[in-house]
Amino acid sequence: MDSELLKLIEKAVNDGLTTAAWYVIVISVTAAGVGAFLGSYFRRKGENIATKEDFDQLLNQLKNQTKATEEIKAEIQVDLNRFSDTLERNREFTGFRRDRIAEHLNIILDAYIELYSIAQMIPLRLWLHSNTDLETEGRFRAALSRLRVHFGTLECLGVLPDEIIRTFMESDRRVLDSWNDVMSEAAYRTPEYKNEFPNGTAFSGERYYKRWMKFMTTIEDLGKVVKGLSRDIVLPL
């Protein structure tokens, strides 16, 4: 209550005032109290509103941050799931590749064994008198073809070093050339050749043996490449 109003009340008590004056005093006092109350109320109300707005803003920020965090977690989880699936497929694919590589290696070794057995057979007298050149030629070509096909498959799989590929190609060429020389000499002894070329080149056992020795050398060189595949091949992890 301010000083002017206090003086007015003191005067009314000492001097006596009319009822109207007392009404003015009462109204003034009431107005002052109400004004003070309303002022305090609206200040608190304003503070409460400001506090609520700040809280709502903070809550919205927290909600937005939580939402963003959950979205990031969800994205990371999707990436993790995708990566896990990729790893699983890679393991399955790697296992499949390893099985395929082992299968091709086995076929290559079997084909080489066939080539080597033919090479060991053709210098024998029994074979030279058997007149089975065409059959032997077919066996040789089929074995060499299998070896080439499956070696080429390993090359396509990307598991063979370049040096091994070059060495194989060179050995393969020399094997085929020396085989043709051996079979050309062997043909001179066949009845078919003698009947068709009675005055043709005669078969020479010494020349045949030398050509066969050269052929055996190329076969053994090819065998070094084939036998070394299990050591030189680059298997997937």
Backbone as CSV, one residue per row, in Angstrom:
resi,resn,N_x,N_y,N_z,CA_x,CA_y,CA_z,C_x,C_y,C_z
1,MET,0.860,-1.190,0.000,0.000,0.000,0.000,0.899,1.243,0.000
2,ASP,0.590,2.268,-0.896,1.503,3.412,-1.015,1.258,4.445,0.086
3,SER,2.179,5.451,0.206,2.150,6.438,1.308,0.952,7.371,1.215
4,GLU,0.520,7.773,0.057,-0.618,8.678,-0.122,-1.886,8.056,0.408
5,LEU,-2.078,6.784,0.147,-3.271,6.104,0.624,-3.255,5.989,2.151
6,LEU,-2.111,5.755,2.742,-2.001,5.694,4.195,-2.360,7.032,4.852
7,LYS,-1.887,8.108,4.257,-2.213,9.441,4.782,-3.712,9.698,4.722
8,LEU,-4.331,9.264,3.617,-5.766,9.469,3.462,-6.546,8.714,4.529
9,ILE,-6.148,7.515,4.843,-6.829,6.729,5.873,-6.631,7.349,7.251
10,GLU,-5.374,7.794,7.497,-5.089,8.429,8.801,-5.941,9.681,9.003
11,LYS,-6.109,10.468,7.968,-6.913,11.695,8.040,-8.369,11.367,8.292
12,ALA,-8.834,10.274,7.625,-10.233,9.888,7.800,-10.501,9.453,9.239
13,VAL,-9.551,8.806,9.850,-9.720,8.372,11.239,-9.723,9.557,12.199
14,ASN,-8.803,10.524,11.998,-8.631,11.646,12.902,-9.726,12.697,12.748
15,ASP,-10.110,13.006,11.543,-11.034,14.117,11.274,-12.465,13.646,11.055
16,GLY,-12.588,12.393,10.660,-13.928,11.909,10.344,-14.289,12.289,8.924
17,LEU,-14.715,11.353,8.171,-15.043,11.578,6.771,-16.445,11.096,6.487
18,THR,-16.945,11.529,5.408,-18.257,11.095,4.977,-18.179,9.655,4.512
19,THR,-19.369,9.109,4.394,-19.425,7.720,3.898,-18.855,7.612,2.509
20,ALA,-19.078,8.679,1.717,-18.550,8.666,0.338,-17.033,8.614,0.332
21,ALA,-16.473,9.395,1.262,-15.001,9.386,1.327,-14.476,8.022,1.698
22,TRP,-15.211,7.415,2.668,-14.778,6.050,3.012,-14.898,5.105,1.828
23,TYR,-15.896,5.256,1.011,-16.029,4.423,-0.186,-14.831,4.612,-1.112
24,VAL,-14.435,5.881,-1.230,-13.267,6.158,-2.108,-12.030,5.453,-1.574
25,ILE,-11.913,5.547,-0.193,-10.742,4.904,0.423,-10.773,3.399,0.235
26,VAL,-11.971,2.815,0.489,-12.091,1.347,0.357,-11.822,0.906,-1.066
27,ILE,-12.390,1.643,-1.997,-12.180,1.296,-3.421,-10.721,1.423,-3.785
28,SER,-10.078,2.487,-3.282,-8.654,2.689,-3.584,-7.816,1.540,-3.036
29,VAL,-8.149,1.190,-1.761,-7.395,0.070,-1.157,-7.615,-1.210,-1.937
30,THR,-8.874,-1.449,-2.243,-9.195,-2.693,-2.982,-8.528,-2.717,-4.343
31,ALA,-8.609,-1.579,-5.013,-7.985,-1.495,-6.351,-6.488,-1.719,-6.265
32,ALA,-5.895,-1.106,-5.252,-4.442,-1.292,-5.111,-4.097,-2.745,-4.853
33,GLY,-4.921,-3.406,-4.003,-4.646,-4.822,-3.707,-4.862,-5.705,-4.909
34,VAL,-5.993,-5.383,-5.554,-6.281,-6.187,-6.755,-5.221,-5.979,-7.814
35,GLY,-4.805,-4.716,-7.922,-3.764,-4.434,-8.920,-2.473,-5.161,-8.603
36,ALA,-2.124,-5.124,-7.322,-0.891,-5.845,-6.944,-1.021,-7.333,-7.177
37,PHE,-2.239,-7.849,-6.816,-2.465,-9.281,-7.002,-2.423,-9.659,-8.483
38,LEU,-3.144,-8.831,-9.269,-3.166,-9.129,-10.711,-1.781,-9.006,-11.327
39,GLY,-1.048,-8.002,-10.891,0.310,-7.851,-11.417,1.170,-9.056,-11.098
40,SER,1.076,-9.483,-9.833,1.845,-10.669,-9.437,1.362,-11.907,-10.172
41,TYR,0.032,-12.017,-10.347,-0.538,-13.192,-11.031,-0.069,-13.262,-12.479
42,PHE,-0.182,-12.138,-13.151,0.185,-12.148,-14.564,1.691,-12.347,-14.760
43,ARG,2.466,-11.826,-13.787,3.904,-12.097,-13.880,4.179,-13.589,-13.750
44,ARG,3.536,-14.229,-12.725,3.707,-15.675,-12.555,3.161,-16.438,-13.759
45,LYS,1.994,-15.919,-14.237,1.393,-16.573,-15.396,2.319,-16.485,-16.597
46,GLY,2.895,-15.318,-16.770,3.826,-15.151,-17.896,5.046,-16.038,-17.743
47,GLU,5.539,-16.119,-16.478,6.683,-16.996,-16.242,6.324,-18.451,-16.501
48,ASN,5.096,-18.830,-16.060,4.650,-20.211,-16.278,4.511,-20.520,-17.762
49,ILE,3.926,-19.531,-18.476,3.770,-19.729,-19.924,5.124,-19.859,-20.591
50,ALA,6.031,-18.956,-20.182,7.377,-19.031,-20.767,8.048,-20.348,-20.432
51,THR,7.869,-20.780,-19.161,8.465,-22.050,-18.751,7.865,-23.209,-19.526
52,LYS,6.533,-23.178,-19.723,5.865,-24.245,-20.473,6.329,-24.254,-21.919
53,GLU,6.436,-23.053,-22.503,6.911,-22.979,-23.893,8.328,-23.510,-24.007
54,ASP,9.164,-23.137,-23.016,10.540,-23.663,-23.032,10.525,-25.181,-22.898
55,PHE,9.675,-25.681,-21.992,9.596,-27.133,-21.802,9.109,-27.832,-23.062
56,ASP,8.049,-27.238,-23.679,7.540,-27.825,-24.920,8.600,-27.832,-26.004
57,GLN,9.353,-26.734,-26.063,10.423,-26.669,-27.063,11.496,-27.711,-26.792
58,LEU,11.871,-27.811,-25.516,12.870,-28.821,-25.147,12.354,-30.228,-25.419
59,LEU,11.059,-30.442,-25.098,10.467,-31.758,-25.338,10.468,-32.103,-26.821
60,ASN,10.113,-31.084,-27.624,10.132,-31.308,-29.080,11.536,-31.617,-29.572
61,GLN,12.522,-30.897,-29.011,13.910,-31.173,-29.393,14.309,-32.589,-29.021
62,LEU,13.916,-32.994,-27.803,14.241,-34.356,-27.368,13.552,-35.391,-28.247
63,LYS,12.268,-35.096,-28.571,11.552,-36.020,-29.450,12.224,-36.113,-30.814
64,ASN,12.612,-34.946,-31.338,13.277,-34.945,-32.641,14.613,-35.679,-32.584
65,GLN,15.360,-35.442,-31.499,16.638,-36.120,-31.351,16.442,-37.629,-31.214
66,THR,15.423,-38.010,-30.406,15.134,-39.437,-30.234,14.723,-40.070,-31.550
67,LYS,13.869,-39.361,-32.297,13.440,-39.866,-33.598,14.617,-40.017,-34.539
68,ALA,15.475,-38.976,-34.566,16.657,-39.036,-35.429,17.570,-40.183,-35.020
69,THR,17.742,-40.356,-33.695,18.590,-41.451,-33.205,18.032,-42.799,-33.598
70,GLU,16.709,-42.953,-33.446,16.078,-44.222,-33.810,16.196,-44.479,-35.303
71,GLU,16.040,-43.410,-36.105,16.181,-43.578,-37.551,17.601,-43.981,-37.921
72,ILE,18.583,-43.363,-37.270,19.985,-43.723,-37.532,20.250,-45.168,-37.121
73,LYS,19.724,-45.553,-35.933,19.888,-46.936,-35.483,19.269,-47.906,-36.489
74,ALA,18.077,-47.524,-36.982,17.397,-48.395,-37.952,18.206,-48.518,-39.234
75,GLU,18.758,-47.389,-39.690,19.580,-47.428,-40.905,20.820,-48.284,-40.697
76,ILE,21.461,-48.103,-39.530,22.659,-48.901,-39.235,22.316,-50.378,-39.168
77,GLN,21.173,-50.687,-38.555,20.766,-52.086,-38.442,20.510,-52.696,-39.818
78,VAL,19.889,-51.897,-40.697,19.668,-52.373,-42.072,20.993,-52.660,-42.752
79,ASP,21.956,-51.736,-42.576,23.281,-51.938,-43.170,23.959,-53.179,-42.583
80,LEU,23.821,-53.340,-41.248,24.433,-54.511,-40.611,23.804,-55.799,-41.118
81,ASN,22.480,-55.794,-41.248,21.799,-56.989,-41.764,22.222,-57.289,-43.191
82,ARG,22.318,-56.224,-43.989,22.741,-56.406,-45.382,24.168,-56.945,-45.445
83,PHE,25.051,-56.377,-44.595,26.437,-56.837,-44.561,26.523,-58.286,-44.109
84,SER,25.705,-58.638,-43.089,25.693,-60.020,-42.609,25.241,-60.978,-43.698
85,ASP,24.194,-60.572,-44.429,23.718,-61.410,-45.533,24.795,-61.559,-46.598
86,THR,25.501,-60.460,-46.868,26.571,-60.511,-47.876,27.677,-61.453,-47.448
87,LEU,28.054,-61.374,-46.160,29.094,-62.271,-45.653,28.666,-63.727,-45.777
88,GLU,27.399,-63.993,-45.453,26.905,-65.363,-45.519,26.914,-65.868,-46.955
89,ARG,26.463,-65.008,-47.878,26.484,-65.410,-49.288,27.908,-65.615,-49.770
90,ASN,28.825,-64.737,-49.305,30.228,-64.888,-49.712,30.808,-66.193,-49.185
91,ARG,30.432,-66.545,-47.922,30.928,-67.817,-47.385,30.400,-68.989,-48.195
92,GLU,29.108,-68.902,-48.540,28.532,-69.978,-49.338,29.181,-70.022,-50.716
93,PHE,29.369,-68.823,-51.317,29.968,-68.770,-52.643,31.414,-69.224,-52.613
94,THR,32.130,-68.811,-51.547,33.526,-69.230,-51.429,33.631,-70.742,-51.289
95,GLY,32.752,-71.311,-50.457,32.746,-72.766,-50.320,32.417,-73.451,-51.624
96,PHE,31.466,-72.871,-52.364,31.104,-73.430,-53.663,32.288,-73.360,-54.628
97,ARG,32.997,-72.234,-54.622,34.162,-72.077,-55.504,35.255,-73.079,-55.148
98,ARG,35.482,-73.253,-53.850,36.524,-74.199,-53.434,36.176,-75.611,-53.888
99,ASP,34.910,-75.976,-53.790,34.489,-77.305,-54.248,34.690,-77.447,-55.749
100,ARG,34.339,-76.398,-56.478,34.521,-76.425,-57.931,35.996,-76.542,-58.303
101,ILE,36.830,-75.784,-57.613,38.266,-75.817,-57.895,38.823,-77.214,-57.650
102,ALA,38.436,-77.816,-56.522,38.907,-79.172,-56.213,38.444,-80.162,-57.283
103,GLU,37.213,-79.984,-57.754,36.691,-80.886,-58.790,37.489,-80.751,-60.082
104,HIS,37.770,-79.516,-60.469,38.555,-79.292,-61.699,39.971,-79.846,-61.562
105,LEU,40.553,-79.674,-60.389,41.897,-80.211,-60.165,41.919,-81.731,-60.316
106,ASN,40.912,-82.392,-59.767,40.843,-83.852,-59.867,40.735,-84.299,-61.319
107,ILE,39.919,-83.595,-62.094,39.759,-83.960,-63.508,41.064,-83.730,-64.269
108,ILE,41.744,-82.634,-63.957,43.032,-82.362,-64.612,44.038,-83.459,-64.291
109,LEU,44.093,-83.867,-63.032,45.033,-84.935,-62.648,44.680,-86.252,-63.333
110,ASP,43.392,-86.575,-63.398,42.968,-87.807,-64.077,43.328,-87.760,-65.559
111,ALA,43.137,-86.598,-66.170,43.476,-86.462,-67.597,44.974,-86.619,-67.815
112,TYR,45.767,-86.052,-66.927,47.218,-86.202,-67.074,47.648,-87.651,-66.887
113,ILE,47.037,-88.336,-65.914,47.367,-89.751,-65.706,47.074,-90.557,-66.968
114,GLU,45.972,-90.226,-67.631,45.639,-90.893,-68.890,46.697,-90.610,-69.958
115,LEU,47.123,-89.364,-70.051,48.164,-89.006,-71.018,49.464,-89.753,-70.715
116,TYR,49.812,-89.811,-69.456,51.063,-90.472,-69.071,51.011,-91.973,-69.352
117,SER,49.847,-92.585,-69.099,49.727,-94.025,-69.371,49.839,-94.309,-70.868
118,ILE,49.296,-93.410,-71.679,49.422,-93.573,-73.139,50.881,-93.424,-73.553
119,ALA,51.557,-92.437,-72.965,52.965,-92.227,-73.290,53.816,-93.439,-72.915
120,GLN,53.473,-94.100,-71.817,54.212,-95.292,-71.397,53.876,-96.509,-72.255
121,MET,52.716,-96.493,-72.897,52.266,-97.648,-73.664,52.821,-97.681,-75.086
122,ILE,52.938,-96.530,-75.722,53.218,-96.536,-77.173,54.614,-97.015,-77.580
123,PRO,55.638,-97.040,-76.683,56.908,-97.605,-77.148,56.956,-99.131,-77.051
124,LEU,55.932,-99.721,-76.420,55.938,-101.168,-76.219,55.713,-101.891,-77.547
125,ARG,56.387,-103.042,-77.683,56.238,-103.857,-78.887,54.789,-104.315,-79.075
126,LEU,54.144,-104.606,-77.927,52.764,-105.064,-78.007,51.888,-104.010,-78.672
127,TRP,52.094,-102.772,-78.309,51.284,-101.715,-78.937,51.666,-101.527,-80.397
128,LEU,52.971,-101.558,-80.674,53.417,-101.339,-82.044,52.849,-102.384,-83.009
129,HIS,52.542,-103.559,-82.487,51.999,-104.612,-83.337,50.484,-104.747,-83.212
130,SER,49.890,-103.867,-82.443,48.449,-104.002,-82.198,47.591,-103.320,-83.258
131,ASN,48.188,-102.405,-83.986,47.466,-101.662,-85.016,46.232,-100.944,-84.429
132,THR,46.444,-100.306,-83.288,45.357,-99.555,-82.639,45.687,-98.054,-82.594
133,ASP,46.328,-97.597,-83.639,46.748,-96.188,-83.662,45.564,-95.226,-83.539
134,LEU,44.505,-95.488,-84.293,43.354,-94.590,-84.267,42.698,-94.552,-82.888
135,GLU,42.575,-95.694,-82.271,42.000,-95.747,-80.927,42.878,-94.990,-79.942
136,THR,44.192,-95.195,-80.030,45.117,-94.509,-79.137,45.103,-93.009,-79.384
137,GLU,45.020,-92.639,-80.659,44.939,-91.208,-80.997,43.698,-90.579,-80.359
138,GLY,42.579,-91.282,-80.421,41.344,-90.779,-79.820,41.467,-90.612,-78.310
139,ARG,42.071,-91.595,-77.656,42.263,-91.499,-76.208,43.143,-90.309,-75.850
140,PHE,44.204,-90.129,-76.613,45.128,-89.037,-76.332,44.442,-87.684,-76.511
141,ARG,43.747,-87.511,-77.610,43.090,-86.231,-77.881,42.010,-85.922,-76.834
142,ALA,41.269,-86.958,-76.445,40.215,-86.748,-75.457,40.801,-86.338,-74.098
143,ALA,41.885,-87.004,-73.694,42.510,-86.677,-72.403,43.103,-85.270,-72.434
144,LEU,43.761,-84.937,-73.535,44.361,-83.601,-73.648,43.271,-82.526,-73.670
145,SER,42.159,-82.821,-74.325,41.052,-81.861,-74.379,40.471,-81.627,-72.983
146,ARG,40.276,-82.707,-72.209,39.763,-82.546,-70.846,40.702,-81.705,-70.000
147,LEU,41.978,-81.986,-70.131,42.959,-81.237,-69.354,42.906,-79.750,-69.720
148,ARG,42.814,-79.452,-71.012,42.766,-78.057,-71.453,41.506,-77.341,-70.961
149,VAL,40.376,-78.031,-71.086,39.094,-77.415,-70.713,39.077,-77.053,-69.239
150,HIS,39.489,-77.970,-68.392,39.402,-77.723,-66.955,40.515,-76.811,-66.457
151,PHE,41.636,-76.828,-67.132,42.664,-75.843,-66.819,42.160,-74.455,-67.202
152,GLY,41.509,-74.375,-68.367,40.936,-73.095,-68.778,39.865,-72.596,-67.826
153,THR,39.095,-73.512,-67.247,38.081,-73.117,-66.268,38.728,-72.524,-65.029
154,LEU,39.806,-73.145,-64.563,40.528,-72.585,-63.412,41.072,-71.201,-63.741
155,GLU,41.526,-71.047,-64.972,42.012,-69.728,-65.390,40.879,-68.706,-65.343
156,CYS,39.693,-69.091,-65.805,38.536,-68.191,-65.774,38.114,-67.854,-64.344
157,LEU,38.308,-68.770,-63.429,37.971,-68.518,-62.027,38.963,-67.578,-61.359
158,GLY,40.050,-67.290,-62.056,41.026,-66.343,-61.532,41.887,-66.873,-60.410
159,VAL,42.125,-68.193,-60.382,42.899,-68.778,-59.283,44.290,-69.238,-59.726
160,LEU,44.635,-68.974,-60.978,45.935,-69.414,-61.488,46.848,-68.212,-61.711
161,PRO,48.065,-68.252,-61.199,49.029,-67.189,-61.480,49.350,-67.122,-62.971
162,ASP,49.659,-65.943,-63.449,49.961,-65.756,-64.881,51.127,-66.622,-65.332
163,GLU,52.132,-66.765,-64.480,53.303,-67.557,-64.850,52.926,-69.016,-65.086
164,ILE,52.020,-69.558,-64.265,51.569,-70.941,-64.429,50.811,-71.088,-65.739
165,ILE,50.000,-70.099,-66.063,49.227,-70.144,-67.318,50.169,-70.162,-68.521
166,ARG,51.159,-69.300,-68.504,52.116,-69.257,-69.618,52.896,-70.571,-69.727
167,THR,53.311,-71.097,-68.594,54.066,-72.356,-68.610,53.208,-73.500,-69.137
168,PHE,51.952,-73.541,-68.722,51.051,-74.589,-69.200,50.850,-74.501,-70.707
169,MET,50.612,-73.314,-71.215,50.367,-73.153,-72.648,51.574,-73.597,-73.467
170,GLU,52.749,-73.265,-72.992,53.960,-73.679,-73.697,54.135,-75.198,-73.625
171,SER,53.917,-75.779,-72.458,54.042,-77.233,-72.311,53.003,-77.951,-73.158
172,ASP,51.792,-77.433,-73.176,50.719,-78.032,-73.968,51.079,-78.057,-75.459
173,ARG,51.621,-76.965,-75.946,52.005,-76.901,-77.360,53.106,-77.910,-77.680
174,ARG,54.098,-78.011,-76.809,55.208,-78.928,-77.060,54.756,-80.384,-76.981
175,VAL,53.825,-80.681,-76.054,53.296,-82.050,-75.963,52.614,-82.442,-77.260
176,LEU,51.757,-81.564,-77.776,51.020,-81.892,-79.000,51.957,-82.028,-80.200
177,ASP,52.934,-81.141,-80.307,53.895,-81.228,-81.434,54.691,-82.530,-81.383
178,SER,55.179,-82.884,-80.210,55.991,-84.108,-80.096,55.128,-85.353,-80.282
179,TRP,53.868,-85.299,-79.860,52.953,-86.422,-80.099,52.738,-86.627,-81.595
180,ASN,52.544,-85.557,-82.314,52.347,-85.671,-83.761,53.579,-86.281,-84.436
181,ASP,54.756,-85.923,-83.953,55.986,-86.510,-84.520,56.043,-88.012,-84.261
182,VAL,55.681,-88.422,-83.032,55.700,-89.849,-82.697,54.714,-90.621,-83.559
183,MET,53.487,-90.121,-83.666,52.459,-90.828,-84.417,52.733,-90.823,-85.920
184,SER,53.419,-89.786,-86.387,53.800,-89.768,-87.811,54.791,-90.894,-88.114
185,GLU,55.739,-91.064,-87.223,56.703,-92.155,-87.402,56.018,-93.513,-87.240
186,ALA,55.115,-93.624,-86.272,54.422,-94.886,-86.046,53.569,-95.278,-87.237
187,ALA,53.068,-94.290,-87.979,52.201,-94.588,-89.131,52.946,-95.334,-90.228
188,TYR,54.268,-95.183,-90.333,55.032,-95.841,-91.388,54.990,-97.361,-91.279
189,ARG,54.653,-97.875,-90.091,54.676,-99.314,-89.900,53.310,-99.950,-90.171
190,THR,52.272,-99.158,-90.330,50.919,-99.719,-90.443,50.675,-100.304,-91.834
191,PRO,49.874,-101.339,-91.937,49.526,-101.927,-93.234,48.858,-100.925,-94.161
192,GLU,48.056,-100.049,-93.598,47.350,-99.052,-94.421,48.355,-98.152,-95.143
193,TYR,49.377,-97.697,-94.423,50.365,-96.824,-95.040,51.181,-97.580,-96.086
194,LYS,51.590,-98.796,-95.764,52.409,-99.575,-96.705,51.636,-99.885,-97.970
195,ASN,50.345,-100.166,-97.844,49.543,-100.459,-99.029,49.347,-99.222,-99.894
196,GLU,49.173,-98.076,-99.214,48.944,-96.848,-99.977,50.236,-96.268,-100.523
197,PHE,51.332,-96.439,-99.782,52.626,-95.898,-100.212,53.674,-97.017,-100.160
198,PRO,53.635,-97.905,-101.124,54.574,-99.054,-101.083,56.035,-98.636,-101.153
199,ASN,56.289,-97.506,-101.753,57.667,-97.012,-101.862,57.922,-95.831,-100.929
200,GLY,57.043,-95.672,-99.944,57.175,-94.540,-99.017,58.254,-94.782,-97.975
201,THR,58.373,-93.825,-97.065,59.380,-93.902,-96.008,59.127,-95.117,-95.127
202,ALA,60.186,-95.870,-94.858,60.054,-97.052,-94.007,60.117,-96.667,-92.539
203,PHE,59.457,-97.470,-91.732,59.467,-97.234,-90.294,60.853,-97.490,-89.743
204,SER,61.337,-96.587,-88.844,62.636,-96.745,-88.189,62.423,-96.801,-86.676
205,GLY,62.774,-97.960,-86.077,62.631,-98.099,-84.636,63.490,-97.099,-83.876
206,GLU,64.703,-96.842,-84.388,65.603,-95.906,-83.721,65.036,-94.492,-83.766
207,ARG,64.531,-94.097,-84.944,63.950,-92.761,-85.065,62.685,-92.635,-84.203
208,TYR,61.908,-93.713,-84.202,60.682,-93.709,-83.396,61.010,-93.560,-81.909
209,TYR,62.030,-94.255,-81.443,62.408,-94.223,-80.044,62.871,-92.818,-79.647
210,LYS,63.640,-92.153,-80.521,64.104,-90.798,-80.231,62.928,-89.824,-80.133
211,ARG,61.976,-89.994,-81.053,60.806,-89.116,-81.008,59.970,-89.380,-79.752
212,TRP,59.918,-90.669,-79.392,59.174,-91.005,-78.182,59.847,-90.420,-76.948
213,MET,61.164,-90.446,-76.866,61.901,-89.869,-75.740,61.624,-88.367,-75.639
214,LYS,61.583,-87.686,-76.777,61.273,-86.261,-76.772,59.845,-86.031,-76.264
215,PHE,58.939,-86.901,-76.731,57.557,-86.803,-76.295,57.446,-87.021,-74.783
216,MET,58.149,-88.019,-74.240,58.128,-88.282,-72.813,58.647,-87.094,-72.012
217,THR,59.655,-86.412,-72.542,60.186,-85.228,-71.862,59.126,-84.149,-71.752
218,THR,58.385,-83.942,-72.851,57.337,-82.912,-72.812,56.187,-83.312,-71.875
219,ILE,55.887,-84.619,-71.849,54.846,-85.100,-70.945,55.246,-84.867,-69.489
220,GLU,56.504,-85.157,-69.175,56.975,-84.953,-67.803,57.018,-83.471,-67.445
221,ASP,57.354,-82.609,-68.400,57.328,-81.165,-68.142,55.894,-80.695,-67.872
222,LEU,54.955,-81.237,-68.642,53.559,-80.912,-68.396,53.120,-81.408,-67.014
223,GLY,53.647,-82.585,-66.646,53.318,-83.143,-65.332,53.791,-82.258,-64.194
224,LYS,54.907,-81.578,-64.365,55.400,-80.667,-63.326,54.412,-79.520,-63.106
225,VAL,53.847,-79.043,-64.215,52.857,-77.969,-64.093,51.601,-78.478,-63.394
226,VAL,51.128,-79.642,-63.839,49.888,-80.196,-63.291,50.049,-80.537,-61.815
227,LYS,51.133,-81.200,-61.477,51.346,-81.603,-60.084,51.558,-80.410,-59.165
228,GLY,52.053,-79.301,-59.741,52.287,-78.109,-58.927,51.063,-77.233,-58.741
229,LEU,49.967,-77.574,-59.411,48.768,-76.737,-59.308,48.255,-76.664,-57.869
230,SER,48.241,-77.767,-57.178,47.733,-77.768,-55.815,48.578,-76.876,-54.900
231,ARG,49.815,-76.630,-55.306,50.696,-75.763,-54.519,50.614,-74.311,-54.992
232,ASP,50.507,-74.115,-56.311,50.571,-72.783,-56.878,49.221,-72.095,-56.997
233,ILE,48.146,-72.871,-56.940,46.821,-72.305,-57.135,46.482,-71.348,-56.000
234,VAL,45.766,-70.287,-56.311,45.386,-69.280,-55.328,43.940,-69.543,-54.924
235,LEU,43.762,-70.234,-53.790,42.419,-70.580,-53.334,41.774,-69.403,-52.624
236,PRO,40.440,-69.214,-52.773,39.758,-68.137,-52.050,39.722,-68.439,-50.569
237,LEU,39.723,-67.380,-49.768,39.686,-67.551,-48.307,38.313,-67.965,-47.846
